[in-house]
Amino acid sequence: MCSHYEAPRNPERYREAFGVQPPAELGKHDVWPSYMAGFIRRHPHAGVGDDAVPEREALLGMFGMVPHWAKDAAVGRRTYNARSETVAEKPSFRDAWRRTQHCIVPAEAIYEPDWRSGRARPTRISRADGQPMGIAGLWTTWRAPTGEIVPSFTMLTINADDHPLMNQFHKPGEEKRMVVILNEDSYDAWLAVGATHTREFLLQYPAELMRADTAQHVQS
């Protein structure tokens, strides 16, 4: 389960990789649950036939989904990942899943603990070609007690017990998990797909297209 990732910090790289103008504020570079960072969703007016309306828009939101019924934003510290097997039933995620409020989470890399030595060694996992990852997620909005509307998002995860790279992480005996990394040519399809076909996108990213490096420094 991914609780820490690097968000792109270069606006031009963001535009080139995701075909969208990044948020005016990029948020944190080292992102942990409850931090503010960018995510990409389908523009609310996409498909209306106006060429001036882009297909995608990027927003700043909280990493960790805060459902509409939450009393405060602290729940986001526990809802940064959504298991694909249970996302449709879990109260924190089911409304966004049912409404197909899909998003893409831009990431330069994710971090996972490698326990093979007997101790947790933070490992930086990225695309082998050096391009940013587009991670499949869900988004929602929450009205704070002050009246402020706060966007938030979560990353979708799938089983990785048989993945040649991602089955190396997390404690021995625990189920291995990985986030859903999308192919670039499926970004718009993921953002627009209906509920019937959502699970067709929840696939393992090929191990040969990924790289893992022991992290030299991890901020919190």
C-alpha positions in Angstrom: 0.0 0.0 0.0 1.5 3.3 -1.0 1.5 6.0 1.7 4.4 8.1 0.2 5.1 9.3 -3.2 6.9 12.0 -5.2 4.8 14.5 -7.1 6.1 16.2 -10.2 7.6 19.6 -9.4 8.3 20.9 -12.9 5.2 22.5 -14.5 6.4 21.9 -18.1 7.1 18.2 -17.4 3.6 18.0 -15.8 2.1 19.4 -19.0 4.1 17.2 -21.4 3.4 14.0 -19.5 -0.3 14.5 -18.7 -1.6 17.0 -21.3 -3.0 19.4 -18.8 -2.1 22.6 -17.2 -0.9 21.8 -13.6 -2.7 23.5 -10.6 -1.6 27.0 -9.8 -0.1 25.5 -6.6 1.7 22.2 -7.2 1.5 21.2 -3.5 4.0 19.1 -1.8 6.8 17.2 -3.7 7.2 14.5 -1.0 3.6 13.5 -0.4 2.2 11.7 2.6 -1.4 11.1 3.7 -3.3 14.4 4.4 -0.7 16.5 2.4 -2.0 18.6 -0.5 -1.0 17.5 -4.0 -2.2 17.6 -7.5 -4.6 15.2 -9.2 -6.3 15.1 -12.6 -9.9 14.5 -13.4 -12.2 14.7 -16.4 -13.3 18.3 -16.9 -16.9 18.7 -15.8 -17.9 20.2 -19.2 -15.9 17.8 -21.3 -17.9 16.4 -24.2 -20.2 19.3 -24.6 -18.9 20.0 -28.1 -16.9 23.1 -27.2 -13.3 22.9 -28.4 -12.3 25.5 -25.8 -13.1 23.0 -23.0 -10.2 20.6 -22.3 -10.8 16.9 -21.7 -8.8 17.0 -18.4 -8.3 19.4 -15.6 -5.8 19.4 -12.7 -6.7 20.3 -9.2 -5.0 20.5 -5.8 -6.5 18.1 -3.3 -5.8 16.1 -0.1 -4.0 12.8 -0.4 -6.5 10.6 1.5 -10.2 10.6 0.6 -12.5 12.6 2.9 -16.1 11.4 2.3 -18.9 13.9 2.5 -20.1 12.5 5.8 -16.8 12.9 7.6 -16.8 15.1 10.6 -13.2 16.2 10.0 -10.4 15.7 7.5 -8.4 13.3 9.8 -10.1 10.3 8.1 -7.8 11.1 5.2 -4.8 9.7 7.1 -6.4 6.2 6.7 -8.0 6.4 3.2 -5.0 7.2 0.9 -5.4 3.7 -0.7 -8.5 1.9 -1.8 -8.5 -1.8 -2.3 -10.0 -2.7 -5.7 -11.6 -5.8 -4.2 -13.6 -3.9 -1.6 -13.8 -0.3 -2.9 -17.5 -0.7 -4.0 -18.6 -1.6 -0.5 -16.4 0.5 1.8 -18.3 3.6 3.1 -15.3 5.9 2.5 -15.1 5.0 -1.2 -18.3 3.6 -2.5 -20.0 6.8 -3.5 -17.0 8.0 -5.6 -16.7 4.5 -7.1 -20.4 4.3 -8.0 -20.3 7.8 -9.6 -17.1 6.8 -11.5 -15.3 9.9 -10.1 -12.0 8.6 -11.5 -8.8 10.6 -11.4 -5.1 10.3 -12.2 -2.5 10.9 -9.6 0.8 12.2 -11.2 3.9 10.7 -9.5 7.6 10.7 -10.3 8.0 7.7 -8.0 6.4 5.8 -5.1 8.1 4.4 -2.0 7.6 1.0 -0.5 9.5 -0.8 2.3 11.8 -3.8 1.3 11.9 -6.3 4.2 14.0 -9.0 2.5 17.0 -8.0 4.7 15.0 -8.3 7.9 14.6 -4.5 8.2 12.4 -2.1 6.3 14.5 -0.4 3.7 12.7 2.4 1.9 12.8 1.8 -1.8 12.1 4.3 -4.6 10.0 2.7 -7.4 9.7 4.6 -10.7 9.1 3.9 -14.4 12.2 2.5 -16.1 12.0 5.1 -18.9 12.1 8.0 -16.5 8.6 9.3 -17.3 6.2 10.2 -14.6 3.6 7.6 -13.5 -0.1 8.2 -13.9 -1.8 6.3 -11.0 -5.4 5.4 -11.1 -7.5 6.9 -8.3 -10.8 8.2 -7.1 -11.7 11.8 -6.1 -14.4 13.5 -4.1 -15.1 16.8 -2.3 -15.9 17.5 1.4 -17.4 20.6 2.9 -15.4 21.6 6.0 -17.1 23.1 9.0 -15.8 26.5 7.8 -17.8 26.0 4.6 -14.6 25.5 2.5 -14.9 22.8 -0.2 -11.9 20.5 0.0 -11.1 18.1 -2.9 -9.4 14.8 -1.9 -8.3 11.6 -3.6 -7.1 8.1 -3.1 -5.0 5.6 -5.1 -6.5 2.3 -6.2 -4.5 -0.9 -5.4 -4.6 -4.5 -6.6 -3.0 -7.7 -5.5 0.7 -8.2 -6.4 1.5 -11.6 -4.9 2.6 -12.8 -8.3 4.2 -9.5 -9.6 8.0 -10.1 -10.1 8.9 -6.7 -8.6 6.1 -5.6 -6.3 5.9 -8.9 -4.5 9.3 -8.0 -2.8 7.8 -5.3 -0.6 6.0 -5.1 2.7 6.5 -7.5 5.7 6.9 -11.2 5.2 3.6 -13.0 5.4 1.6 -9.9 4.4 -0.4 -9.7 1.2 1.6 -7.9 -1.5 -0.2 -4.9 -3.1 0.6 -2.3 -5.8 -1.0 0.8 -7.1 -2.6 0.8 -10.5 -0.2 2.5 -13.0 -2.0 3.5 -16.2 -0.6 3.5 -19.7 -0.6 7.0 -21.2 -2.9 6.1 -24.0 -5.6 5.0 -21.5 -5.7 8.3 -19.5 -8.8 9.8 -21.2 -10.5 6.4 -21.3 -9.9 5.9 -17.6 -11.3 9.3 -16.7 -14.5 8.8 -18.9 -15.2 5.1 -18.5 -18.5 4.0 -17.1 -18.9 1.8 -14.0 -19.5 -1.4 -16.0 -16.0 -1.3 -17.5 -14.0 0.3 -14.6 -12.3 -3.0 -13.5 -10.8 -3.5 -17.0 -8.3 -0.9 -16.1 -7.2 -2.4 -12.8 -4.2 -4.3 -14.1 -0.6 -4.9 -13.0 2.0 -2.7 -14.6 4.7 -4.8 -16.2 7.8 -5.3 -14.0 10.2 -4.8 -16.9 8.9 -1.3 -17.3 9.7 -0.4 -13.7 12.8 0.2 -11.6 13.5 0.0 -7.9 16.3 1.9 -6.1 17.2 2.0 -2.4 16.2 5.4 -1.2 19.0 7.6 0.1 16.9 10.1 1.9 13.2 10.0 2.8 11.4 13.0 4.2 8.3 12.9 6.3 
